[in-house]
Amino acid sequence: MPQNEASVVEKSGVPWLIIIAGCLIALLTFGPRSAMGFFQLPMLAEKGWDRSTFGMAMALQNLFWGAGQPFFGAIADKYGTWRVLLLSALFYSSGLVMMAWATSPGILYLGGGVLVGLGIAAGSFGVILSAFARNVSAASRTFVFGIGTAAGSAGMFVFAPISQGLIDRFGWSDALVYLGLAMLIVPVLAVPLRGNSSSGRTKEAQYKQSIGQALKEALAHKSYLLLTTGFFVCGFQVAFITAHFPAYLGDIGIDATYAVLALALIGFFNIIGSLASGVISQRYSKPKFLAFLYVGRSILVTAFLLLPQTGTSVIVFAILMGLMWLSTVPPTNSLVAIMFGTRYLGMLGGIVFFSHQIGSFLGVWLGGYLYDHFGSYDPVWWLGVALGIFAAIVHWPIEETAAARPALQPAE
């Protein structure tokens, strides 16, 4: 065997218990954060804060989600997935409760921003998909990533009506407490995912790297840097819509029930889109597929803004956006695994996702900031269109090949 190749040991079949447990966790951890937009107006009406305040809390949430993911990914790689998912439950639950009882913007920033962000980071796609990757063959990996991403999408579909229903019945504050309690189920579901990067049904058998070697290799890899840069745009686009779309629809005179329906439809059709993405990107060029997805988003937003905006157009927009919503995740994570293998996938995938969350921070924060200054969300919509074209250009030259490793030393 050439020295720049790692020997891989694989067992056939798909470990469905691990996949199902991971999918349920993804549903739970992605659900409440995708429903944050429903809490904005009732919270601000009661507290007397402006939209910049809520926007900053959600921006911090996205930033700490992204900043925490490489670290939690590295911890899971070394010490095991279950321990990290336990931390997820504790951070997430305490953050939602603190957000519910916030008496000042600072407490809102700490609870709904920092703690919830860290909770999502410890329980989100990077950690779950890395656990999947070390238990399935390379031939099945992108498809299984699609299933995991679809489960997160289902969280958006499920928690949109649940969150609005809890708000209507109990008020926004108690609704957040109930969601926080629900997060405590995560460690129980996480038991089948215990283990680290040295365990699993599929693992490297001959060559190893230190964390420092893995980071140095990745940060000098052109395609990895392009992938990381492009994923920034995905975060900008989806976080802006998640946080501000309900308020935007209210501003243009569309009934609030369409906001609930729209986010639920995005979540539902994201399930279909994520599954389809796993299949398509398993068979065709992942970089080209990603480029087409970003162009498609820009075309859709342009049409939505320029055509008459009605309840029907909101539904059509939600369906089509849902198909493209997180369809970027399976090919993006698969490209990282192709480039560098699965040993440090949690960490390296987390770095890519950190770029996504920097975009999310800016999308959410700029949404509130520019609205307060200009009285309109239109500047952020159009910035998202331009960024989509930029992302397509960035993804096109990415090479879907393993990194050359002439200097990689065998493990002792």
MILO-312980 format. One record per residue (C-alpha): residue number from 1; residue in one letter; x, y, z. Coordinates in pm, whole numbers. Example, Ala and Ser with C-alpha at 12.3 -4.5 7.8 and 13.67 -1.06 7.14 Angstrom:
BEGIN
k/r/px/py/pz
1/A/1230/-450/780
2/S/1367/-106/714
This chain:
BEGIN
k/r/px/py/pz
1/M/0/0/0
2/P/132/351/-80
3/Q/240/549/223
4/N/-7/832/164
5/E/-307/602/188
6/A/-471/478/503
7/S/-589/125/538
8/V/-958/111/618
9/V/-1149/-162/795
10/E/-1523/-167/721
11/K/-1813/-387/821
12/S/-2103/-421/586
13/G/-2455/-304/659
14/V/-2604/9/810
15/P/-2619/32/1193
16/W/-2979/142/1215
17/L/-2992/174/1594
18/I/-2712/432/1580
19/I/-2873/609/1284
20/I/-3217/626/1448
21/A/-3078/749/1781
22/G/-2869/1014/1606
23/C/-3166/1126/1399
24/L/-3387/1170/1705
25/I/-3115/1378/1871
26/A/-3075/1591/1557
27/L/-3452/1646/1555
28/L/-3447/1761/1917
29/T/-3140/1983/1899
30/F/-3232/2149/1570
31/G/-3601/2198/1655
32/P/-3613/2474/1920
33/R/-3341/2690/1763
34/S/-3527/2682/1431
35/A/-3840/2814/1605
36/M/-3673/3115/1772
37/G/-3840/3354/1528
38/F/-4179/3284/1687
39/F/-4057/3418/2021
40/Q/-3930/3750/1888
41/L/-4245/3963/1874
42/P/-4415/3845/2198
43/M/-4090/3875/2391
44/L/-4014/4222/2261
45/A/-4371/4338/2320
46/E/-4353/4234/2686
47/K/-3997/4348/2754
48/G/-3997/4668/2550
49/W/-3672/4578/2372
50/D/-3607/4649/2004
51/R/-3537/4400/1727
52/S/-3166/4468/1743
53/T/-3165/4324/2095
54/F/-3329/4000/1989
55/G/-3120/3993/1673
56/M/-2800/4023/1878
57/A/-2904/3734/2104
58/M/-2972/3512/1804
59/A/-2652/3629/1638
60/L/-2453/3532/1949
61/Q/-2634/3199/1952
62/N/-2522/3128/1598
63/L/-2169/3250/1665
64/F/-2118/3032/1974
65/W/-2282/2742/1792
66/G/-2015/2775/1528
67/A/-1725/2858/1760
68/G/-1804/2566/1989
69/Q/-1844/2303/1723
70/P/-1474/2245/1637
71/F/-1395/2208/2007
72/F/-1688/1979/2084
73/G/-1608/1785/1767
74/A/-1249/1738/1886
75/I/-1370/1633/2232
76/A/-1609/1380/2077
77/D/-1333/1250/1850
78/K/-1109/1185/2151
79/Y/-1335/1122/2450
80/G/-1661/1001/2298
81/T/-1986/1127/2156
82/W/-2206/1054/2459
83/R/-2013/1286/2689
84/V/-2047/1571/2442
85/L/-2420/1511/2398
86/L/-2462/1521/2776
87/L/-2300/1864/2773
88/S/-2536/1961/2491
89/A/-2841/1880/2701
90/L/-2713/2075/3002
91/F/-2613/2385/2805
92/Y/-2925/2384/2587
93/S/-3173/2333/2870
94/S/-3019/2592/3103
95/G/-2991/2842/2818
96/L/-3356/2817/2720
97/V/-3468/2853/3083
98/M/-3241/3156/3133
99/M/-3379/3305/2812
100/A/-3733/3253/2944
101/W/-3657/3434/3268
102/A/-3432/3707/3125
103/T/-3480/4042/3296
104/S/-3223/4231/3091
105/P/-3065/4210/2745
106/G/-2743/4085/2906
107/I/-2916/3779/3054
108/L/-3089/3719/2721
109/Y/-2750/3730/2547
110/L/-2600/3484/2797
111/G/-2890/3239/2800
112/G/-3047/3252/2456
113/G/-2719/3348/2293
114/V/-2414/3186/2455
115/L/-2558/2885/2640
116/V/-2811/2780/2376
117/G/-2543/2828/2111
118/L/-2303/2600/2298
119/G/-2583/2347/2349
120/I/-2653/2336/1977
121/A/-2280/2312/1902
122/A/-2241/2007/2124
123/G/-2545/1831/1979
124/S/-2563/1937/1618
125/F/-2471/1792/1280
126/G/-2094/1790/1326
127/V/-2104/1559/1627
128/I/-2389/1339/1502
129/L/-2263/1296/1146
130/S/-1912/1216/1269
131/A/-2056/933/1477
132/F/-2238/812/1165
133/A/-1924/837/952
134/R/-1718/601/1165
135/N/-1993/340/1156
136/V/-2081/325/785
137/S/-1884/254/471
138/A/-1769/532/241
139/A/-2015/407/-21
140/S/-2308/473/215
141/R/-2172/780/393
142/T/-2331/1063/196
143/F/-2669/889/192
144/V/-2658/842/570
145/F/-2552/1206/610
146/G/-2865/1294/412
147/I/-3078/1094/656
148/G/-2923/1273/954
149/T/-2969/1612/795
150/A/-3329/1526/709
151/A/-3391/1444/1075
152/G/-3268/1789/1174
153/S/-3502/1929/912
154/A/-3786/1731/1065
155/G/-3711/1916/1388
156/M/-3794/2241/1215
157/F/-4117/2090/1077
158/V/-4219/1945/1414
159/F/-4119/2230/1643
160/A/-4267/2517/1441
161/P/-4630/2428/1526
162/I/-4534/2296/1872
163/S/-4359/2620/1964
164/Q/-4641/2839/1838
165/G/-4895/2617/2014
166/L/-4704/2641/2344
167/I/-4678/3019/2308
168/D/-5053/3050/2240
169/R/-5145/2834/2538
170/F/-4882/2912/2802
171/G/-4709/3231/2685
172/W/-4364/3268/2535
173/S/-4175/3239/2865
174/D/-4327/2910/2983
175/A/-4300/2775/2629
176/L/-3923/2819/2644
177/V/-3910/2639/2981
178/Y/-4097/2339/2837
179/L/-3860/2327/2540
180/G/-3566/2339/2782
181/L/-3700/2041/2975
182/A/-3740/1847/2651
183/M/-3367/1882/2583
184/L/-3289/1664/2887
185/I/-3399/1360/2687
186/V/-3089/1387/2465
187/P/-2840/1194/2689
188/V/-3080/898/2707
189/L/-3111/883/2330
190/A/-2733/923/2296
191/V/-2639/590/2458
192/P/-2605/400/2124
193/L/-2370/674/1996
194/R/-2109/628/2270
195/G/-1756/581/2145
196/N/-1485/798/1988
197/S/-1293/814/1661
198/S/-1097/500/1748
199/S/-1414/295/1783
200/G/-1688/215/1534
201/R/-1745/-28/1253
202/T/-1530/170/1005
203/K/-1194/303/1120
204/E/-845/384/1008
205/A/-618/84/1063
206/Q/-268/202/981
207/Y/-192/575/975
208/K/-275/838/1235
209/Q/-227/1211/1279
210/S/-208/1443/1574
211/I/-463/1722/1600
212/G/-193/1971/1508
213/Q/-96/1776/1196
214/A/-460/1749/1091
215/L/-516/2123/1135
216/K/-199/2217/949
217/E/-289/1988/660
218/A/-646/2118/634
219/L/-559/2487/656
220/A/-310/2447/370
221/H/-558/2262/148
222/K/-707/2485/-123
223/S/-1033/2294/-173
224/Y/-1096/2281/203
225/L/-1048/2657/230
226/L/-1284/2717/-62
227/L/-1543/2487/95
228/T/-1510/2669/426
229/T/-1546/3008/258
230/G/-1853/2907/60
231/F/-2034/2755/358
232/F/-2036/3102/518
233/V/-2307/3196/268
234/C/-2533/2907/363
235/G/-2530/3026/722
236/F/-2604/3385/627
237/Q/-2907/3290/417
238/V/-3078/3033/637
239/A/-3019/3210/971
240/F/-3164/3537/843
241/I/-3479/3360/725
242/T/-3512/3153/1043
243/A/-3486/3454/1274
244/H/-3663/3726/1076
245/F/-3906/3567/831
246/P/-4206/3568/1069
247/A/-4151/3937/1145
248/Y/-4093/4013/775
249/L/-4426/3858/680
250/G/-4600/4064/947
251/D/-4439/4380/810
252/I/-4574/4316/459
253/G/-4925/4247/589
254/I/-4941/3869/560
255/D/-5127/3685/836
256/A/-4913/3529/1111
257/T/-5051/3183/1039
258/Y/-4854/3188/714
259/A/-4532/3233/912
260/V/-4600/2913/1106
261/L/-4701/2734/788
262/A/-4399/2864/597
263/L/-4141/2748/854
264/A/-4317/2414/889
265/L/-4315/2371/509
266/I/-3948/2465/493
267/G/-3881/2199/754
268/F/-4093/1935/580
269/F/-3955/1990/231
270/N/-3608/2015/377
271/I/-3651/1650/477
272/I/-3712/1564/112
273/G/-3433/1793/-6
274/S/-3179/1654/241
275/L/-3257/1294/148
276/A/-3241/1379/-222
277/S/-2914/1565/-164
278/G/-2763/1255/-5
279/V/-2856/1045/-307
280/I/-2761/1302/-573
281/S/-2426/1394/-421
282/Q/-2340/1026/-374
283/R/-2366/982/-752
284/Y/-2263/1317/-901
285/S/-2008/1592/-843
286/K/-2057/1735/-496
287/P/-1891/2074/-567
288/K/-2100/2131/-881
289/F/-2417/2027/-699
290/L/-2340/2277/-423
291/A/-2282/2552/-681
292/F/-2624/2484/-837
293/L/-2790/2492/-495
294/Y/-2653/2839/-417
295/V/-2754/2976/-758
296/G/-3099/2826/-707
297/R/-3141/3003/-375
298/S/-3047/3338/-528
299/I/-3293/3294/-814
300/L/-3572/3197/-574
301/V/-3521/3495/-340
302/T/-3506/3733/-638
303/A/-3836/3599/-768
304/F/-3997/3619/-424
305/L/-3899/3983/-379
306/L/-3991/4101/-729
307/L/-4319/3913/-779
308/P/-4641/4003/-589
309/Q/-4613/3881/-231
310/T/-4921/3693/-115
311/G/-5000/3399/108
312/T/-4970/3173/-195
313/S/-4629/3311/-292
314/V/-4511/3257/68
315/I/-4614/2891/48
316/V/-4440/2842/-288
317/F/-4129/3016/-158
318/A/-4125/2798/155
319/I/-4160/2475/-43
320/L/-3881/2558/-288
321/M/-3652/2704/-23
322/G/-3714/2398/192
323/L/-3586/2172/-85
324/M/-3258/2366/-83
325/W/-3247/2459/287
326/L/-2994/2214/432
327/S/-2924/2022/114
328/T/-2577/2173/137
329/V/-2490/1974/451
330/P/-2452/1614/319
331/P/-2217/1703/29
332/T/-2021/1951/242
333/N/-1953/1702/521
334/S/-1882/1427/269
335/L/-1623/1643/95
336/V/-1441/1692/426
337/A/-1446/1315/484
338/I/-1318/1251/130
339/M/-1037/1502/170
340/F/-912/1396/515
341/G/-1087/1077/630
342/T/-1301/1036/940
343/R/-1048/1046/1225
344/Y/-1083/1420/1283
345/L/-1407/1473/1095
346/G/-1577/1618/1402
347/M/-1312/1886/1437
348/L/-1248/1961/1068
349/G/-1616/1955/983
350/G/-1669/2181/1283
351/I/-1427/2437/1143
352/V/-1619/2443/817
353/F/-1937/2484/1017
354/F/-1783/2768/1218
355/S/-1763/2961/890
356/H/-2133/2878/839
357/Q/-2210/3023/1179
358/I/-2011/3341/1123
359/G/-2242/3388/827
360/S/-2537/3308/1051
361/F/-2422/3569/1304
362/L/-2407/3836/1035
363/G/-2736/3732/874
364/V/-2927/3746/1201
365/W/-2756/4058/1338
366/L/-2769/4255/1013
367/G/-3135/4163/977
368/G/-3221/4339/1304
369/Y/-2964/4618/1273
370/L/-3055/4725/920
371/Y/-3427/4694/991
372/D/-3397/4931/1287
373/H/-3203/5179/1072
374/F/-3394/5155/742
375/G/-3730/5012/842
376/S/-3693/4728/590
377/Y/-3537/4385/554
378/D/-3480/4432/179
379/P/-3107/4523/201
380/V/-3031/4191/373
381/W/-3242/3993/126
382/W/-3046/4139/-167
383/L/-2713/4088/7
384/G/-2808/3722/42
385/V/-2877/3703/-332
386/A/-2533/3842/-414
387/L/-2364/3608/-167
388/G/-2538/3311/-327
389/I/-2373/3391/-660
390/F/-2040/3432/-482
391/A/-2078/3090/-316
392/A/-2150/2922/-649
393/I/-1830/3067/-795
394/V/-1628/2955/-492
395/H/-1756/2596/-496
396/W/-1708/2530/-868
397/P/-1327/2467/-861
398/I/-1329/2244/-547
399/E/-1161/1908/-612
400/E/-1342/1599/-486
401/T/-1028/1400/-405
402/A/-836/1284/-99
403/A/-554/1504/26
404/A/-207/1386/-75
405/R/-17/1273/233
406/P/346/1203/140
407/A/473/1301/483
408/L/210/1122/690
409/Q/377/895/942
410/P/236/560/1058
411/A/95/536/1404
412/E/313/368/1660
